[in-house]
Amino acid sequence: MTGVVANGIAGLIRRPMVVRLLAVIGLAALYPVSTAIGNGTFEGVASCAGSTCHGRAEGNGAVVRQDEIATWQEPSSPSGAHSRAYAVLAGRRGQQIAASLGLGSATSAPACLGCHSTYAPAAQRGPKFTTTDGVGCESCHGPSGGAWLAEHYALPATHASNVAAGLTPLDNPKARANVCLDCHYGSSKPGQFVTHAMMAAGHPRVSFELDLFSALQQHHQIDADYTRRKGAPNAVRFWAVGQAEAVRRATSLFAQPKFAYEGAFPQFYFYDCHSCHRTITDGPSRKLTFETNPGRPIPFGNPPFNDENMIMLQAVAGALVPGEASAFQAAARDFHKAMGAGPAEARAAAQALSSRAGALSDALSGRAYANADAFKVIAIIAGEATAARFTDYAGSVQAVMAVDTLLNALVKEGRVTQGAAAGIRGDIARAYKAVEEPNAYRPAEFRAALKSAAGAIGRLQ
């Protein structure tokens, strides 16, 4: 692992338990964004890789590190996962999935390349572009040909002028979340939606958390120059906006019939996997792998919508944007109730919830953040009012990722010392252990560990 990602999150990445968890929930492969944006030309990774640009062997550039390509190509750590995205298609799993679905070779299947490469139309590919690069620079920063590539490094260019020329403003949490969500949840663009059939064929479960994903892929330093040009990023803002945009994306896709159904059946990709995938026995004593969830007013036995991001968003809405909280909470309950009523009712409720999530995202994005916000969010996530919602694996994964990344943010900001954080990591490790393997998920142990960690963090305030 390079030193680039060492700001705040390095302790999380180095822990083997977390890396195994990321692999279990499909994050280690990091399926990222990548379809054509606008009318620009995709020039390929090679256009960024010169030694005077981003291709240095050492990060010793005067303005930016200039070793960003080396970080992107790192062969074993999460920071290099984007560059490995195309290569996994040729592996055993990729070929098995493609064969099961009749896609031909996975390395040339549009259903795969939409997220495993910077998949630009032929008319928008420059001479150095190749899909074998995997998910390259332009997947996230936007097509570089025609404007910002030639301008972004020369005086008097500014971040604002680069954005005006077509560079994606990844310093904006809403813009960044939607770039990531295109593949880390799904989109209506070609090749960017993981179906239940794909998952049945072997595709990993998809999950998303903006602040963690940003840290795993960070190839720059948050220094004085970065802050001067783009402002200081706030971990709570990125985390909260990411949750809101994830809810908006999930419900907006579900509201469209072409995504909500797969043949005669609902599109089970949207649902909580582990409410159905459990041991079935004919004995006199049942063994449930789920618990009744007070936030989901659905008929017993109905598969619940995967509400991992809704739980997080509901948990903090009242504290961070109280003016939007009650409307969102009501829309979320109405959505779950509608799932037991019928397809039309469910889609209408999904549209309403998507709208409320969008309003929350706007409020969270524009809100000013104080030093105590991370403490407040951690306390709410692990508090008594929210703990009852952690009845299944997916929601619990979101909760422990949130507490861990926000603790790292507090360390980075100097609000919590490295020594104090180290003393709390035992509880966080126990929480990770409880969700490390979906089939061995232990909700009671998870809730106890998370509560202990959050209590210890709160006492440091």
Phi, psi and omega in degrees: 000138179280170178279359187294324186267012189284354181288099171081320190258356188301322180299322179295315185293325185285342183284120183303325182299320181291320179298320178295321179297316179300323179292320181297319184264012171085014181272336184296330177282338177047070178286109190256183183286148172178083161226171182298140179235123179064208185249010181290167178260138177271113187267349176089163182299325183300334180287347180252355196265008179294154183292342176268001180244260184241017186250021179290156177282334179235147180275075183234028179290157184285325183251306173244169186299319181075006172249028186297326179296321179297320177295316179298328182267359185307122194284341189237346184257164177303334182296340179258009186294327179299320181290339181268357188297321179288319184299328182293339179295330180274354180283178185299314181297313181301317180290324177295316179299312181298319180294318181297326184265358180068037184269356188080212178287131180298331183287352177232006183277122179305327181296337179262319186290340179302334179236342182265004174206171170279088191271087180263147175302151183305324183291345182250016182260125176282175185295337181262000184284140173209137179293338182292349174296343187081218180268102187267188185305317187285347174300323181258322185270351179094158181301132189266339185287140175104338182206277197288337181301315183279348186252336196288344182255355187255141174294144006261040183299143175232170177300319180297319180290326177294318178296319179298333180272000175120355177294134179290128183280078185290350173287344176274119186299326179291317179296315181296317181300318183286330172297312182293318185296333181309321178247335181275000164223306180145160178213176178273001178284157182301134174074019183231043175216120179272118180270167175298327178298320177297318180292322177296330179280349175129000179292138180296155173297141183261134177217164188208136171209113194298316185293318178295313181299322179297317180294320181295329183256005184295126179236022180223170177252139175273084182248188183298323180294316179300313182297322179296321185277325189234354184087160181278123178289150180242122186297322181294318178299311182296318179297310185293315179296321177300319178296317181295316180292328177294318177295316180299318181294314183298313184286328179291323176291317181297330181290348180264121183306326183293340176258332186286343183231150174231093188072227182277353187251158171300155176282101188290353174305326184285346190263166177287113186304317193278356174283339179251321183277088182214166179293132178253123180231159179254011182287171183288340181250124180277159174229101181278142175255015175221164176238157176299130185249117184296342180271359182238089178281073180240156177300141178301134180097343176285138175292128181278147172298140179291104188251030183303319180283329176298319179300313180298316184293317177297327184295326187249352185301317182296328182278323187265322180221070186303334180292338181255350191295311187294322179295319179293315181298320178294319179295323179293317178294319179297324179295312179298320178297320182294335179298336177265002183262313182165166184299315182295317179296320181295318180293321178295318179293327177295319178298318179296318180292322177299319178296317179294321178296323177296319178296321177296318179300316179300315181293318180292325180291322184270353184286145172279141185247135180258167183296334184275355187297319180297318176301317182296315181295316179300317181297321181290318182300320183263005183283171185299325183291331183263330188305327181294342180280343183275072183254354180219169190297311188298313179297324180291323176301316179300319184294314182290325175298320181296311182297319181294311182292325179288327173297316177299324177295320178296323177294314181299323182277357180081011180279334178228137181282159177301319181296317179295320179295322180299325179290340181270341188292342175297316178293319179296321177297322177295322178295317177299319181299324181291339179243013184296325183231119185307321183283352178243023182298133182235093187298319182295316178295321178298311183299321180294316181294318181294319179297319180295316179297315181295322178297318178295321178295316181299326180288348179272352186293000000 
